[in-house]
Amino acid sequence: MNEKRERLEKKYAGHLLRHKEHGYSILYILQVSAFRYLLLILAAALVLVIYQFNQRDGGIYLFLLGLLVGAVMRDFGWLRQGKKVWPLYEKVIDWAKVKEIAEKGQLAG
């Protein structure tokens, strides 16, 4: 397994264990993803600033802003759905394997 994939699996296994211990938290996911959402907010602000200076082609800027807002709404819908199905995931996940990945980074065998 390559090193990058192993680091990602270790990271995500750690997130799963955190959810298992403290419950599925949308706030936690938002905190982990804060930088990505900051980039989206900056992109939306940039689109609005450009729109203010170039109102003759406003349609494209409003379209881009709509895409950004839609992406955030999609993410929140996905997070809410994840919270609903978390009890099932908690039952079917092999927590011993997740713990091993989180601690060692890779499953033996």
C-alpha distances in whole Angstrom, upper triangle without the diagonal:
4,7,9,7,7,10,11,11,12,15,16,16,18,20,21,22,24,26,26,28,30,30,29,30,30,32,29,26,29,29,25,26,29,28,27,30,32,31,32,35,36,35,38,40,40,41,44,45,45,47,49,50,50,51,53,49,48,47,44,43,44,42,39,40,40,36,35,37,36,32,33,35,32,30,32,33,29,29,32,31,28,31,32,30,28,30,29,25,26,27,25,21,20,21,20,16,16,18,15,13,15,16,13,10,8,10,11,11
4,6,6,6,9,10,11,12,14,16,16,19,20,21,23,25,26,27,29,30,31,29,30,30,31,28,26,28,28,24,24,27,26,25,28,30,29,30,33,33,33,36,38,37,38,42,43,42,44,47,47,47,49,50,47,46,45,41,41,42,40,37,38,38,34,33,35,34,31,32,34,31,29,32,32,29,29,32,31,28,31,33,31,29,32,30,27,28,29,27,24,23,23,22,19,18,20,17,14,16,17,14,11,10,13,14,15
4,6,5,6,9,10,10,12,14,15,17,19,20,21,23,25,26,27,29,29,28,28,29,29,26,24,26,25,21,22,25,23,23,27,28,27,29,32,32,32,35,36,36,37,40,41,41,43,46,46,46,48,50,46,46,45,41,40,41,39,36,37,38,34,33,35,34,30,31,33,31,28,31,32,29,28,32,31,28,30,33,31,29,31,30,27,27,29,27,24,23,22,22,18,17,18,16,13,14,15,12,9,10,13,15,16
4,5,5,6,9,10,11,12,14,15,17,19,20,21,23,24,26,27,28,26,26,26,26,23,21,23,22,19,19,22,20,20,23,24,23,25,28,28,28,31,33,32,34,37,37,37,40,42,43,43,44,46,43,42,41,38,37,38,36,32,33,34,30,29,31,30,27,27,30,27,25,27,29,26,25,29,28,25,28,30,28,27,30,29,25,26,29,26,23,23,22,22,19,17,19,17,14,14,16,14,11,12,15,17,19
4,5,5,6,9,10,11,12,14,15,16,18,20,21,22,24,26,26,24,25,25,26,23,20,22,22,19,19,22,21,20,23,25,24,25,29,29,29,31,34,33,34,37,39,39,40,43,44,44,45,47,43,42,41,38,37,38,35,32,33,33,30,29,30,29,26,26,29,26,23,26,27,24,23,27,26,23,26,28,26,24,27,26,22,23,25,23,20,20,20,20,16,15,17,15,12,13,15,13,9,10,13,15,16
4,5,5,6,9,10,10,12,14,15,16,18,20,21,23,24,25,23,24,25,26,22,21,23,23,19,20,23,22,22,25,27,26,28,31,31,31,34,36,36,37,40,41,41,43,46,46,47,48,50,46,45,44,41,40,40,38,35,36,36,33,31,33,32,28,28,31,28,25,28,29,25,25,28,27,24,26,28,26,24,26,26,22,22,24,22,19,18,17,17,14,13,14,12,9,10,11,9,6,6,10,12,14
4,5,5,6,9,10,11,12,14,15,17,19,20,21,23,23,22,22,23,23,20,18,20,20,16,17,20,19,19,22,24,23,25,28,28,29,31,33,33,35,37,38,39,41,43,44,44,46,48,44,43,42,39,38,39,37,34,34,34,31,29,31,30,27,27,29,27,24,26,27,24,23,27,26,23,25,28,26,24,26,26,22,22,25,23,20,19,18,18,15,13,14,13,10,9,11,10,7,9,12,15,18
4,5,5,6,8,10,11,12,14,15,17,18,20,21,21,19,20,20,21,18,15,18,17,14,14,18,17,17,20,22,21,22,25,26,26,29,31,31,32,35,36,37,38,41,42,42,43,45,42,40,39,36,35,36,34,31,31,31,28,26,28,27,23,23,25,23,20,22,24,20,20,23,23,20,22,24,23,21,24,23,19,20,23,21,18,18,17,18,15,13,14,14,10,10,13,12,9,11,13,17,19
4,5,5,6,8,10,10,12,14,15,16,18,20,20,18,20,20,21,18,16,19,19,15,17,20,20,19,22,24,24,25,28,29,29,31,34,34,35,37,39,40,41,44,45,45,46,48,44,43,42,39,38,38,36,33,33,33,30,28,30,28,25,25,27,24,21,23,24,21,20,23,22,19,21,23,21,19,21,21,17,18,20,18,14,14,14,14,11,9,11,11,7,8,11,10,7,8,10,14,16
4,6,5,6,9,10,11,12,14,15,17,18,19,18,19,20,21,17,16,19,18,15,17,20,20,20,23,25,25,26,29,30,30,32,34,35,36,39,40,41,42,45,46,46,48,50,46,45,44,41,40,40,38,35,35,35,32,30,31,30,27,26,28,26,23,25,26,22,21,24,24,20,22,24,22,20,22,22,18,18,20,19,15,15,13,13,11,9,9,9,6,5,7,8,5,8,10,14,16
4,5,5,6,9,10,11,13,14,16,17,17,16,16,17,18,14,13,16,15,11,13,16,16,17,19,21,21,23,25,26,27,29,31,32,33,35,37,38,39,41,43,43,44,46,43,42,41,38,36,37,35,32,32,32,29,27,28,27,24,23,25,23,20,22,23,20,18,22,22,18,20,23,21,18,21,21,18,18,21,20,16,16,15,16,14,11,11,12,9,7,10,11,9,11,14,17,20
4,5,5,6,9,10,11,12,14,15,15,14,14,15,16,13,11,15,14,11,13,16,17,17,19,21,22,22,25,26,27,28,31,32,33,35,36,37,39,41,43,43,44,46,43,41,40,37,36,35,34,31,31,30,28,26,26,25,22,21,23,21,18,19,20,17,15,19,18,15,16,19,17,15,18,18,14,15,18,17,13,14,13,14,12,9,11,12,9,8,12,13,10,12,14,18,20
4,5,5,6,9,10,11,12,14,15,14,15,17,18,15,14,17,17,14,16,19,20,20,22,25,25,26,28,30,31,32,34,35,36,38,40,41,42,45,46,47,47,49,46,44,43,41,39,39,37,35,34,34,31,29,30,29,25,25,26,24,21,22,23,19,18,20,20,16,17,20,18,15,17,17,13,13,16,15,11,11,9,11,9,5,7,9,6,5,9,10,9,10,12,15,18
4,5,5,6,9,10,11,12,13,13,14,16,16,13,12,16,15,12,15,18,19,19,21,23,24,25,27,29,30,31,33,35,36,38,39,41,42,44,46,46,47,49,46,44,43,41,39,39,38,35,34,34,32,29,30,29,26,24,26,24,21,22,23,20,18,20,21,17,17,20,19,16,18,19,15,14,17,17,13,14,11,12,11,8,8,10,8,5,8,11,10,13,14,17,20
4,5,5,6,9,10,11,11,10,10,12,13,9,9,12,12,9,12,15,17,17,18,21,22,23,24,26,27,29,31,32,33,35,37,38,39,41,43,43,44,46,44,41,40,38,36,36,35,32,31,31,28,26,26,26,23,21,22,21,17,18,19,16,14,17,17,13,14,17,16,13,15,17,13,13,16,16,13,14,12,14,14,10,11,13,11,9,12,15,13,15,17,20,23
4,5,5,6,9,10,10,9,11,13,14,11,11,15,15,13,15,18,20,20,21,24,25,25,27,29,30,31,33,35,36,37,39,40,41,43,45,46,46,48,45,43,42,40,38,37,36,34,33,32,30,28,28,27,24,22,23,21,18,19,19,16,14,16,16,12,13,15,13,10,12,13,10,9,13,13,9,11,9,12,11,8,9,12,11,9,12,15,14,15,16,19,21
4,5,5,6,9,9,10,12,15,16,13,13,17,16,14,17,20,22,22,23,26,27,28,29,32,33,34,36,37,38,40,42,43,44,46,48,49,49,51,49,46,45,43,41,41,39,37,36,35,33,31,31,30,27,26,26,25,22,22,22,20,17,19,19,15,15,18,16,12,14,15,12,10,13,14,11,11,8,10,11,7,7,11,10,8,11,14,14,15,16,19,22
4,5,5,6,8,8,9,12,13,9,11,14,13,12,15,17,20,20,21,23,25,26,27,29,31,31,33,35,36,37,39,41,42,44,46,47,47,50,47,44,44,42,40,39,38,35,34,34,32,29,29,29,26,24,25,24,20,20,21,19,16,18,18,15,14,17,16,13,14,16,14,12,15,16,14,15,12,14,15,11,11,14,13,11,13,16,16,18,19,22,25
4,5,5,5,5,7,10,11,9,10,13,13,13,15,18,20,20,21,23,25,25,26,29,30,31,33,35,36,37,39,40,41,43,45,46,46,48,46,43,42,40,38,37,36,34,33,32,30,28,27,27,24,22,22,21,18,17,18,16,13,14,15,11,10,13,13,9,11,13,11,9,13,14,12,14,12,15,15,12,12,16,15,13,16,19,18,20,20,24,26
4,6,6,7,10,13,15,12,13,17,17,16,19,21,24,24,24,27,29,29,30,33,34,34,36,38,39,40,42,44,45,46,49,49,50,52,49,47,45,44,42,41,40,37,36,35,33,31,31,30,27,25,26,24,21,20,21,19,16,17,17,13,12,14,13,9,10,12,10,7,10,12,10,12,9,12,13,11,11,15,15,13,15,18,18,20,19,23,25
4,6,9,11,14,15,13,14,18,17,17,20,22,24,25,25,28,30,30,31,34,35,35,37,39,40,41,43,45,46,47,50,51,51,53,51,48,47,45,43,42,41,39,38,37,35,33,32,32,29,27,27,27,23,22,23,21,18,19,19,16,14,17,16,12,13,15,13,10,13,16,14,14,11,14,16,13,12,16,16,14,15,19,19,21,21,24,27
4,7,8,12,12,10,12,15,15,15,18,20,23,23,23,25,28,28,29,31,33,33,35,37,38,39,41,43,43,45,47,48,48,51,48,46,45,43,41,40,39,37,35,35,33,31,30,30,27,25,25,25,21,20,21,20,16,17,18,15,13,15,16,12,13,16,14,12,15,17,16,17,14,17,19,16,15,19,19,16,18,22,22,24,24,27,30
4,6,10,11,10,12,15,15,15,18,20,23,23,22,25,27,27,28,31,32,32,34,36,37,38,40,42,42,44,46,47,47,49,47,44,43,41,40,38,37,35,34,33,31,29,28,27,25,23,23,22,19,17,18,17,13,13,14,12,9,12,12,9,9,13,12,10,13,15,14,17,14,18,19,16,16,20,20,17,20,23,23,24,25,28,30
4,7,9,8,9,12,13,13,15,17,20,20,19,22,24,24,25,28,29,29,31,33,34,34,37,39,39,40,43,44,43,46,43,41,39,38,36,35,34,32,30,29,28,25,24,24,22,19,19,18,15,14,15,13,10,10,11,8,6,9,10,7,9,12,10,10,13,15,14,17,15,18,19,16,17,20,19,17,20,23,22,24,24,28,30
4,5,5,7,9,10,11,13,14,18,18,17,19,22,21,22,25,26,26,28,30,31,31,34,36,36,37,40,41,41,43,41,38,37,36,34,32,32,30,28,27,26,23,22,22,20,17,17,17,14,12,14,13,9,10,12,10,7,11,12,10,12,15,14,13,17,19,17,20,18,21,22,18,19,22,21,19,22,25,24,26,27,30,32
4,5,5,6,9,10,10,12,15,15,14,16,19,18,18,22,23,22,24,27,27,28,30,32,32,34,37,37,37,40,37,34,33,32,30,28,28,26,24,23,22,20,18,18,16,13,14,14,11,9,11,10,6,8,10,9,8,11,13,11,14,17,16,16,19,21,19,22,21,24,24,20,22,25,23,21,24,27,25,27,28,32,34
4,5,5,6,9,10,10,14,14,13,15,18,17,17,20,22,22,23,26,27,27,29,31,32,33,36,37,37,39,37,34,34,32,30,29,29,26,24,24,23,20,19,20,18,14,15,16,13,11,14,13,10,11,14,13,11,15,17,15,17,20,19,19,22,24,22,25,23,26,26,22,23,26,24,21,24,27,26,28,29,33,35
4,5,5,6,9,10,13,14,13,15,18,18,19,21,23,23,25,27,28,29,31,33,34,35,37,38,39,41,39,36,36,34,32,31,30,28,26,26,25,22,21,21,19,16,17,18,14,13,16,14,11,13,15,13,12,16,17,14,17,19,17,17,21,22,20,22,20,23,22,19,19,22,21,18,20,23,22,24,26,30,32
4,5,5,6,8,11,11,11,14,16,16,17,19,21,21,23,25,26,27,29,31,31,33,35,36,36,39,36,34,33,31,29,28,27,25,23,23,21,19,18,18,16,13,15,14,11,10,13,11,8,11,13,11,11,15,15,13,17,19,16,17,20,21,19,21,20,23,22,18,19,22,20,17,21,23,21,23,25,29,31
4,5,5,6,9,9,8,11,13,13,13,16,18,18,19,22,23,24,26,28,28,30,32,33,33,36,34,31,30,29,26,25,25,23,21,21,19,16,16,17,14,11,13,14,10,10,13,12,9,12,15,13,13,17,18,16,20,22,20,20,24,25,23,25,23,26,26,22,23,25,23,21,24,26,24,26,28,32,34
4,5,5,8,10,9,11,14,14,15,17,19,20,21,23,24,25,27,29,30,31,33,35,35,38,36,33,33,31,28,28,28,25,23,24,22,19,19,20,17,15,17,17,14,13,17,16,13,15,18,16,16,19,21,18,22,24,21,21,25,26,24,26,24,26,25,22,22,25,23,20,22,25,23,26,28,32,34
4,6,8,9,10,12,14,15,16,18,19,20,22,23,25,26,28,29,31,32,34,35,36,39,36,34,33,31,29,29,28,25,24,24,22,19,20,20,17,15,18,17,14,14,17,15,13,16,18,16,16,20,20,18,21,23,20,20,24,24,22,23,21,24,23,19,20,22,19,17,19,22,20,22,25,28,31
4,6,5,6,9,10,11,13,14,16,17,19,20,21,23,25,26,27,29,31,32,32,35,32,30,30,27,25,25,24,21,20,21,19,16,16,17,14,12,15,14,11,12,15,14,12,15,17,15,16,20,20,19,22,24,21,22,26,26,23,25,24,26,25,21,22,24,22,19,22,24,22,24,26,30,32
4,5,5,6,9,10,10,12,14,15,16,18,20,21,22,24,25,27,29,30,31,34,31,29,29,27,24,24,24,21,19,20,19,15,16,17,15,12,15,16,13,13,17,16,14,17,20,18,19,22,23,22,25,27,24,25,29,29,27,29,27,29,28,24,25,27,25,22,25,27,25,27,30,33,36
4,5,5,6,9,10,10,12,14,15,16,18,20,21,22,24,26,27,28,30,32,30,28,28,26,23,24,23,20,19,20,19,15,16,18,15,13,17,17,14,16,19,18,17,20,22,21,22,25,26,24,28,29,27,28,31,31,29,30,29,31,29,26,27,28,25,23,25,27,24,27,30,33,36
4,5,5,6,9,10,11,13,14,15,17,19,20,21,23,25,26,27,28,30,28,26,26,23,21,21,20,17,16,17,15,12,14,15,12,11,14,14,12,14,17,16,15,18,20,19,20,24,24,23,27,28,25,27,30,30,28,30,28,31,29,25,27,28,25,23,26,27,25,27,30,33,35
4,5,5,6,9,10,10,12,14,15,17,18,20,21,23,25,25,26,29,26,24,24,22,19,19,19,16,14,15,14,10,11,13,10,8,12,13,10,12,15,15,14,17,19,18,19,22,24,23,27,28,26,27,31,31,29,31,30,32,31,27,29,31,28,26,29,30,27,30,32,36,38
4,5,5,6,9,10,10,12,14,15,16,18,20,21,23,24,25,28,26,24,24,22,19,19,20,16,15,17,16,12,13,15,13,11,15,16,14,15,19,18,17,20,23,22,23,26,27,26,30,31,29,30,34,34,32,34,32,35,33,30,31,33,30,27,30,32,29,32,34,38,40
4,5,5,6,9,10,10,12,14,15,16,18,20,21,22,24,26,24,22,22,20,17,18,18,14,13,16,14,11,13,15,12,12,15,16,14,16,19,19,19,22,24,23,24,27,28,28,31,33,30,32,35,35,33,35,34,36,34,31,32,33,30,28,31,32,29,32,34,38,40
4,5,5,6,9,10,11,12,14,15,16,19,20,21,22,24,22,19,19,17,14,15,15,11,10,12,10,7,9,11,9,8,12,13,12,14,17,17,17,20,22,21,23,26,27,27,30,31,29,31,34,34,32,35,34,36,35,31,33,34,31,29,33,34,31,33,35,39,40
4,5,5,6,9,10,11,12,14,15,17,19,20,20,23,21,19,19,18,14,15,15,12,10,12,12,8,9,12,11,10,13,15,14,15,18,19,18,21,23,23,24,27,28,28,32,33,31,33,36,36,34,37,36,38,37,33,35,37,34,32,35,36,33,36,38,42,43
4,5,5,6,9,10,10,12,14,15,17,18,19,22,20,18,19,17,14,15,16,13,11,14,14,10,12,15,14,13,16,18,17,18,21,22,22,24,26,26,27,30,32,31,35,36,34,36,39,39,37,39,38,40,39,35,37,38,35,33,36,37,34,37,39,43,45
4,5,5,6,9,10,11,12,14,16,16,17,20,18,16,16,14,11,12,13,9,9,12,11,8,11,13,12,12,16,17,16,18,21,21,22,24,26,26,28,30,32,32,35,36,34,36,39,39,37,39,39,41,39,36,37,39,36,34,37,38,35,37,39,43,44
4,5,5,6,9,10,10,12,15,15,16,18,16,14,14,13,9,10,11,8,6,9,9,7,8,11,11,11,14,16,16,17,20,21,21,23,25,26,27,29,31,31,35,36,34,36,39,39,38,40,40,42,41,37,39,41,37,36,39,40,37,39,41,45,46
4,5,5,6,9,10,11,13,14,15,18,17,14,16,14,11,12,14,11,9,12,13,10,11,15,15,14,17,19,19,20,23,24,24,26,28,29,30,32,34,34,37,39,37,39,42,42,40,43,42,45,43,39,41,43,40,38,40,42,39,41,44,47,49
4,5,5,6,8,10,11,12,14,17,15,13,15,13,10,12,13,10,10,13,14,11,13,17,16,16,19,21,21,22,25,26,26,28,30,31,32,35,36,36,40,41,39,41,44,44,42,44,43,46,44,41,42,44,40,39,41,42,39,42,44,48,49
4,6,5,6,9,10,10,11,14,12,10,11,9,6,8,10,7,7,10,11,10,12,14,15,15,18,20,20,22,24,25,26,28,30,30,32,34,35,36,40,40,39,41,44,44,42,45,44,47,45,41,43,45,41,40,43,44,41,43,45,49,50
4,5,5,6,9,10,10,13,12,10,12,11,7,8,11,9,8,11,13,11,12,16,16,16,18,21,21,22,24,26,27,28,30,32,33,35,37,37,41,42,40,42,45,45,44,47,46,48,47,43,45,47,44,42,45,46,43,45,48,51,53
4,5,5,7,9,10,13,13,11,14,13,10,11,14,12,11,15,16,15,16,19,20,19,22,24,24,25,28,29,30,31,34,34,36,38,40,40,43,45,43,45,48,48,46,49,48,50,49,45,47,48,45,43,46,47,44,47,49,53,54
4,5,5,6,8,11,10,9,12,11,8,11,13,11,11,15,16,15,17,19,20,21,23,25,25,27,29,30,31,33,35,36,37,39,41,41,45,46,44,46,49,49,47,50,49,52,50,46,48,49,46,44,47,48,45,47,50,53,54
4,5,5,5,9,8,6,9,9,6,8,11,10,10,13,15,15,16,18,20,20,22,24,25,26,28,30,31,32,34,35,37,39,40,41,45,45,44,46,49,49,48,50,50,52,51,47,49,51,47,46,49,50,47,49,51,55,56
4,6,6,10,10,9,12,12,10,11,14,14,13,16,18,17,18,21,22,22,24,27,27,28,30,32,33,34,36,38,39,41,43,43,47,48,46,48,51,51,50,53,52,55,53,50,51,53,50,48,51,52,49,51,54,57,59
4,6,9,10,10,13,13,11,13,16,16,15,18,20,20,21,24,25,25,27,29,30,31,33,35,36,37,39,40,42,44,45,46,49,50,49,51,54,54,52,55,54,57,55,51,53,54,51,49,52,53,50,52,55,58,60
4,6,6,7,10,11,9,12,14,14,14,17,19,19,21,23,24,25,27,29,30,31,33,34,36,37,39,40,42,43,45,46,49,50,49,51,54,53,52,55,54,57,55,52,53,55,51,50,53,54,51,52,55,58,59
4,5,5,9,10,9,10,13,14,14,16,18,19,20,22,24,25,26,28,29,30,32,34,35,36,38,40,41,43,44,45,49,50,48,51,54,53,52,55,55,57,55,52,54,56,52,51,54,55,52,54,56,59,60
4,6,8,10,10,12,14,15,16,18,20,21,22,24,25,27,28,30,31,33,34,36,37,38,40,42,43,45,46,47,51,51,50,53,55,55,54,57,57,59,57,54,56,58,54,53,56,57,54,55,58,61,62
4,6,6,7,9,11,12,13,15,17,18,19,21,22,24,25,27,29,30,31,33,35,36,37,39,41,42,43,45,48,48,47,50,52,52,51,54,54,56,54,51,53,55,51,50,53,54,51,52,54,58,58
4,6,5,6,9,10,11,12,14,16,16,18,20,21,22,24,26,27,28,30,32,33,34,36,38,39,41,42,45,46,45,47,50,50,49,52,51,54,52,49,51,53,50,48,51,52,49,51,53,56,57
4,5,5,6,9,10,10,12,14,15,16,18,20,21,22,24,26,26,28,30,31,32,34,36,37,39,40,44,44,43,45,48,47,47,50,50,53,51,48,50,52,48,47,51,51,48,49,51,55,55
4,5,5,6,9,10,11,12,14,15,17,19,20,21,23,25,25,27,29,30,31,33,35,36,37,39,42,42,41,44,46,46,45,48,48,50,48,45,48,49,46,45,48,48,45,46,49,52,52
4,5,5,6,8,10,11,12,14,15,17,18,20,21,23,24,26,27,29,30,32,33,35,36,37,41,41,40,43,45,45,44,47,46,49,47,44,46,48,44,43,46,47,44,45,48,51,52
4,5,5,6,9,10,10,12,14,15,16,18,20,21,22,24,26,27,28,30,32,33,34,36,39,40,39,41,44,44,43,46,46,49,47,43,46,47,44,43,46,47,44,46,48,51,52
4,5,5,6,9,10,10,12,14,15,16,18,20,21,22,24,26,27,28,30,31,33,34,38,38,37,39,42,41,41,44,44,47,45,42,44,46,42,41,45,46,42,44,46,49,50
4,5,5,6,9,10,11,13,14,15,17,19,20,21,23,25,26,27,29,31,32,33,36,37,35,38,41,40,39,42,42,44,42,39,42,43,40,39,42,43,39,41,43,46,47
4,5,5,6,8,10,11,12,14,16,17,18,20,21,23,24,26,27,29,31,32,35,36,35,37,40,39,38,41,41,44,42,39,41,43,40,38,41,43,39,41,43,47,48
4,5,5,6,8,10,10,12,14,15,16,18,20,21,22,24,26,27,28,30,33,34,33,35,38,38,37,40,40,43,41,38,40,42,39,38,42,43,40,41,43,46,47
4,6,5,6,9,10,10,12,14,15,16,18,20,21,22,24,26,27,28,32,32,31,33,36,35,34,37,37,40,38,35,38,40,36,35,39,40,37,38,40,43,44
4,5,5,6,9,10,11,13,14,15,17,19,20,21,23,25,26,27,31,31,30,32,35,34,33,36,36,39,37,34,36,38,35,33,37,38,35,36,38,42,43
4,5,5,6,9,10,11,12,14,15,17,18,20,21,23,25,26,29,30,29,31,34,34,33,36,36,39,37,34,36,38,35,34,37,39,36,37,39,43,44
4,5,5,6,9,10,10,12,14,15,16,18,20,21,23,24,27,28,27,29,32,32,31,34,34,38,36,33,35,37,34,33,37,38,35,36,38,42,42
4,5,5,6,9,10,11,12,14,15,16,19,20,21,22,26,26,25,27,30,30,29,32,32,35,33,30,32,34,31,30,33,35,31,33,34,38,39
4,5,5,6,9,10,11,12,14,15,17,19,20,21,24,25,24,26,29,29,28,31,31,34,32,29,31,33,30,29,32,34,31,33,34,38,39
4,5,5,6,9,10,11,12,14,15,17,19,20,23,24,23,25,28,28,28,31,31,34,33,30,32,34,32,30,34,36,33,34,36,39,41
4,6,5,6,9,10,11,12,14,15,17,18,22,22,21,24,26,26,25,29,29,32,30,27,30,32,30,29,32,34,31,32,33,37,38
4,5,5,6,9,10,10,12,14,15,16,20,20,19,21,24,24,23,26,26,29,28,25,27,29,26,25,29,30,28,29,30,34,35
4,5,5,6,9,10,11,13,14,15,18,20,19,21,24,24,23,27,26,30,29,25,28,30,28,26,30,32,29,31,32,36,37
4,5,5,6,9,10,11,13,14,17,18,18,20,22,23,23,26,26,30,29,26,28,31,29,27,31,33,30,31,32,36,37
4,5,5,6,9,10,11,12,15,16,15,17,20,20,19,23,23,26,25,22,25,27,25,24,28,29,27,28,29,32,33
4,5,5,6,9,10,10,14,15,14,16,19,19,19,22,21,25,24,21,23,26,24,22,26,28,26,27,28,32,33
4,5,5,6,9,10,13,14,14,16,19,19,19,23,23,26,26,23,25,28,26,25,28,31,29,30,30,34,35
4,5,5,6,9,11,12,12,14,17,17,17,21,21,25,24,22,24,27,25,25,28,30,28,29,29,32,33
4,5,5,6,9,10,9,11,14,14,14,18,18,22,21,18,21,23,22,21,24,26,24,25,25,29,30
4,6,5,8,10,10,11,14,15,15,19,18,22,22,19,21,24,23,22,25,27,26,27,27,31,32
4,6,7,9,10,11,13,15,16,19,19,23,23,21,23,26,25,24,28,30,28,29,29,32,33
4,6,6,7,9,10,11,12,16,17,20,20,18,21,23,22,22,25,27,26,26,26,29,30
4,5,5,6,9,10,10,14,14,17,18,15,17,21,20,19,22,25,23,24,23,27,28
4,6,5,7,9,10,14,14,17,18,16,18,21,21,21,23,26,25,25,24,28,29
4,5,5,6,9,12,13,17,17,16,18,21,21,21,24,26,25,24,23,26,27
4,5,5,6,10,10,14,14,12,15,18,17,17,20,22,21,21,20,23,24
4,6,6,9,8,12,13,11,13,16,16,16,19,21,21,21,20,23,24
4,6,8,9,12,14,13,15,18,18,18,21,23,22,22,20,23,24
4,6,9,12,12,12,14,16,17,18,20,22,21,20,18,21,21
4,6,9,9,8,11,13,13,14,16,18,17,16,15,18,18
4,6,6,7,9,10,11,13,15,16,15,14,12,15,16
4,5,5,6,8,10,10,12,14,14,14,12,15,17
4,5,5,6,9,10,11,12,13,12,10,12,14
4,5,5,6,9,10,10,10,9,7,10,12
4,5,5,6,9,10,10,10,9,12,14
4,5,5,6,8,9,10,10,12,15
4,5,5,6,7,7,7,9,12
4,5,5,4,5,6,9,12
4,6,6,8,10,13,16
4,6,8,10,12,16
4,6,8,9,13
4,7,10,13
4,6,9
4,6
4
